[in-house]
Structures are given as structure tokens and as C-alpha cells.
Amino acid sequence: MAHQLSLDKPAVYHIEIQGTLSPQWAEYLGGLEINISHQQDPSLTTLKGEITDQAALMGILNSLYNLGFPLRVVEYHPS
């Protein structure tokens, strides 16, 4: 049986942004794992982890937007 995605349940997401986001932002962004790749120009930052619900996901995406990072990928990963 496939995992049922819900607005109010935790889920694991992979988010990719253009640019370098300091790992110091991890706690502010819900404890997501932050990895930076300098193999491309411009660099890419990936954030991955469990997010409590879709409202929290939107908060994270809004924070990244307000910090000026272009969004490349938002991907749900079933548990």
C-alpha cells in the first residue's frame, strides 16, 4: 500500500536551492540536513529531512525565498 501524503502529517522532503546556505541555518529550518555542492557554478545547496507538516514546509520555502535563494527542486520522499 502506498504512503498517503497528508497536509497535517510529517513527511520527508528533499529541497534544492541555487547558492550557498550556511549550515548554521539548519536549526532555524526545522533541523534539516544541509549539504553544499561547489561542483557547479553557481553552487547548489540541498536540504533534506522530515518536516512536521505542509504548513512547516511552506514556512521553510518562504524563509528560503526571503533569504534570496532561487528554488530548484522540492521533492517528497515516501517513508
C-alpha positions in Angstrom: 0.0 0.0 0.0 1.4 3.4 -0.9 2.0 6.0 1.7 -0.8 8.6 1.9 0.5 12.1 1.7 -1.4 14.5 4.0 -1.4 18.2 4.8 -1.1 17.6 8.5 1.3 14.7 8.8 5.1 14.6 8.8 6.9 13.7 5.6 10.5 13.6 4.3 11.4 16.2 1.7 14.4 17.0 -0.5 14.8 20.7 -1.3 17.4 22.1 -3.6 18.3 25.7 -3.9 20.8 27.7 -6.0 23.5 29.2 -3.9 25.3 28.5 -0.6 23.2 28.4 2.5 25.2 28.2 5.7 24.7 25.0 7.8 24.1 27.4 10.7 20.5 27.8 9.3 19.7 24.1 9.9 18.1 24.6 13.3 16.1 27.6 12.1 14.8 25.5 9.2 13.5 22.7 11.3 16.7 20.7 11.8 17.0 19.8 8.1 20.3 18.3 6.9 22.1 20.9 4.8 24.7 19.9 2.1 26.5 22.2 -0.2 27.9 21.3 -3.6 30.5 23.6 -5.1 30.9 21.3 -8.2 28.7 23.6 -10.2 28.7 27.4 -10.7 26.7 28.7 -9.0 26.9 26.3 -6.1 23.8 24.2 -5.0 22.6 23.6 -1.5 20.4 20.6 -0.7 18.2 20.3 2.4 16.7 17.0 3.4 14.8 15.7 6.4 11.4 15.2 8.0 9.1 18.2 8.0 6.3 18.2 10.5 3.5 19.1 8.0 2.9 21.1 4.9 2.4 24.4 6.8 6.0 23.9 8.1 7.1 23.1 4.5 5.6 26.4 3.3 7.3 28.2 6.1 10.7 26.8 5.1 10.1 27.6 1.4 9.1 31.2 2.4 12.2 31.6 4.5 14.4 30.4 1.6 12.6 32.9 -0.7 13.1 35.7 1.8 16.8 34.9 2.1 17.0 35.3 -1.7 17.6 31.7 -2.8 16.1 30.5 -6.1 14.3 27.2 -5.7 15.3 24.4 -8.0 13.6 21.2 -6.5 11.1 20.3 -3.9 10.6 16.5 -3.8 8.5 14.3 -1.4 10.2 11.1 -0.4 7.8 8.4 0.9 8.9 6.7 4.1 
